[in-house]
Amino acid sequence: MALPKHVYLNGEFLPPESARISVFDRGFVFGDGVYEVIPVYGGRPFRLSHHLLRLEASLAAIRLPNPMAPDEWAEIFHALAEEYGPVDQSIYLEVTRGVAPRDHAFPSGTAATVFAYAQPLTYPPPEQIQAGVHAITVPDIRWSRCDIKAIALLANVLMRQTAVENGCAEAILIRDDRVTEGAASNIFIVSGGVLSTPPKGPFILPGITRDLVIELAHRNNIACAEKEIHRPELFAADEVWMTSSTKEILPIVRIDNHDVGGGQPGPVYTHLQALYQDYKRAFRKQEVD
């Protein structure tokens, strides 16, 4: 994918080849920062208030003051999104603690580094949306604050790479015999007509798409629960899905060489996928926020 024409860096809109970040930036040296990925439909950031609330929570968790007010973030995102017009796109935002001599303790008086850019949204191939994807289970080797959307993603990268090397689209993470989430997604199952996903907590990233799926299920009288999912329940489920801001909802039809629900997407997935796409269409028409 081609680089964007402009990026935002510390108050300026620049060509990407002109953007420079110090090698002493704590994001580079320590992974000391947080990020967001925000879809844009019809030129409007999708569920922006939800993303900004999650950003605020992540910044507060690492004790980094938010460098912008909500309207300032919205102005930056609008300017970045204008480059691609009405094309579906995503905005990547990263905030680090800034530039300082290398020392584990927080520096004083350091300005945060703020970096953002937009790019056209790449959807999963139609055959994956229609036929589903494969996944593997792996031990959840991450730390104890997975609810922080931190830029230090090496554990996630390693687990996702394990999935790729096994011909799979995602790794489903298991901690103490319980499903937590995917390497880059949240996980849902359907059993006995009930849609379930692990509850929020320190081992789960609070996904914006996850929350919208739950919201749509409740609105449309689809039984839905936030509860612990033990490993045997994952393999006994009628349906398994993964959700994320860029992949939206994808059915998982095979896990560790075992078929899920006969190896094809199920009816609850088909229903929720239609509801999700209807919501997006209404958003583009500015009928919902």
N, C-alpha and C positions, 0 to 999 in steps of 0.2 A: 504494500500500500504506500502511495506517495506521501511525503511529509506535507503537513499543512503549510499554507503560505505564511501564516502568522501564528505566534504563540504569545501568551501573556506571561511576563516575568517581572515581578517586583515593580508594578506600576506602569510598565511599557508593553506595547504590542510590537513584536519584533519578528523578522524572518527567523525561522528556526536556526539557520546557520549563523546568525548573529547573537543568539542567546547564549550567555555564558554563566555558569555557576561555579563558585570557588571549589577547589579540591578540599578545602577545609570546612565545607558545609556539613553540618552534623547529619543531614540526611544521607550524604555520601559516606561519611566516616562511620556513623553508628546506626544508620537506619532510623534516626530520631525524627520521625514525622508521621503524618497520616495522609490519607488520600480519599477521594470519592470518584465514582464513575457515574455520570448522569446522562441518561438518554435524552434526546431532543427530538420531538415530533412536531412537524408543522412550524418549526422555528421556535418552539417553546420547550424549556427544560421540563421534563416529566417528573411529577411528584417532587418539585423543587423544595418545598417546605420540609418534606420528610428527609430528603438528603441533607439539607442544612442542619436539621436537628441532629442527625447522626454525626455529621461533621463536628458540631458543637460538643457532642458527647465524647467523641474520640479526642478532640483537643483538650477537653477538661480532664480526661483520664490520664493524659501525659503531661498535664499542668502547663499547657501552652495557650496563652490568651488568643482568642479568635482575632485575627488581624483585620477583619472586615465585618461590617454590618450586613444583614440579609439583603438590603437593597443594593449595596455595593457589589456583593457577589452576583446578584441578578444582572446588574449592568455589565459586568465583565463577561458573564456567560452569553448574554445577548449579543455583545459585540463579536465574540468568537463564533457564535452560531450563524451570524449573518454571512460569513464567508461561503457557507454551503447552501444558504437559502432554505427552501422547504424540504431538502433531502433529509431523511432520517439520519441522525448522527449521534455521537456520544461525546461528552466533555470529560476529560481527565483533569483532575485537580489534585495538586500535591502541596502540602504545607509542612515545612521543616522548621526546626528551631533556629536555623540560620548559621552564620559563619562565626567560628570561634576557634582558638587554639584547642588542640585535641586534649580533652579532659572529660572523664565520665560525668562528673558533676555538671549541673546546669550552669551555663555562663550567665552573667548578669548584663543587662543592657543590650542584648543582642536582638536585632530585628529579624522576624521570621522571613524565610524565603517562601514566596508564593509563585507557583508555576501552574499554568493551565493551557490546554489546547483542545480544539475540536477536531473530529475526523468523521467521515461517513461511517455509519453503523453497518457492520458486517453481520448479517443474520446467519444462523445455522443453515446448511443446505436444505432445500425442501424435503429431500428424502429422509433426513433426520427428524424433521418435524412430523412427518407422516408415518414413518416406520419405526422411529425410536433409535436409541443409541445403546452401546454396551458400557459397562462400568466394572471396576474391581473394588474390593474392599482392602483397605490398608490400615495399619495402626495409626492413630492420631498422635503424631510425634511433636505437636506444637506446644507452646507455652500455656499459661493459665489465664490469659487475658485476650482470648480470641474475639471478644466483643469489641475490641479496639480495632478500627480499620487502619492498621499500621502498615507502613511501606516495607517493613522487614518481612518479606514473604518467602524466604528461602525454604522453609519447611513445606509450604504449599507448592512451591516450584518443584521440589524433589518428589512429592507425592503425585503431582499431576504428570510429571515426566514418567514416573513408573506406570501410570495409566496409559500414556501414549505408547510406551515401549511394549505394552501388552495389547495394543490395538484397540484401546478403549477411549471413550470421550471424557471420562471423569473417574476420579478416585473417591469412593465413599469412605469417610473416616470413622474408625471405630475406637472408642475410648472406654475401657472397663466394660466391654461387651455391649456398649450402647452406641447407637448411631449419633454422631454429632452433626456433621454436614458434609458437603463435598469440598474438594480442594479449592474450588472457585465457585461454589454454589451452595444453596440450601437444598435439603432433601425432604420430600413428601412421600408417604405411602398411602395406599387405599386398601383397607381390609374390611370385609363385610359391609361395604358401602360407606364406611367412615373414612374421611380424609384426615391424616394425622401428620404432624411435623414436630420435631423436638422443640421444647420450650426454650425461650430466650434465657441466657445466662452467660457466665464467663467463658464457656467453651463454644459459643455460637455467635457468629456475626449476625446482627439483626438486619436481615436483608429487606430492602424496600420492596422488591418483587414478591418475596415471601409474604410480607404483610398485606400486599394488595391481593394476593391469591386468597388469603384467609378472609379478607374483607369481602371479596366477591363471593366466596363460598357462603358466608353468613347471610349476605344480601339475597342469595338465590336458594336458600333453604337446603344447602348441601351440608350434611353433617360433617363437622370439622372439629378437631381437637388438637391442642398443643400438649404433647405428652412425650415421655421417654419412649424411645423405640429400641428394643433389644435386638441384637443381631439375628436371632431366629425369626423374629417378626418381619425383618427385612426380606428374608428369603421366602417366607410364607405369604407375603403380600400379593394382592390381586393386581396392583399397579404400583410403580415407583416412578417418581419424577425428580428432576433437578430444576431449580429456578435461579435466575440471576438477572441483573439489569440488561445485559447484552444478549443472553441466550433466551430470556423470557421463561417459557415453560417447555421443557423437553422430556419426553417419556424415556425411561430407562427400561429396556425390554430383556436385558441379559446381564447378570451379575455373577462374576466368578464362574463363568461357563454354565450357569443355571438360568433357564428361561424364567422370566417374570410374566405371569398372566398369559401363558401360551406363546410368549415371544412376540407379542404385538401390543400396541397402545390400547388402553382400555376406554370404556365409555365415560368415566368421570373425567379423565384427561381431555377427551374430545369436547365435553361440555365446558370445562373450565377454560380450555384454549379458546373456544368461541367467545366466551364471556370476556376474556382478557382482550381479545382483538376488538370486540365491540367497545370496550372501555377506551382503548387507544383511538378508535375512530371518533368517539365522542370528545375525547381530549383535543384532537386535531380541529374539531369544529368549535372548540371552546365551550362545550356544553358541560364539561366537568373540569375540576382543577387537578 
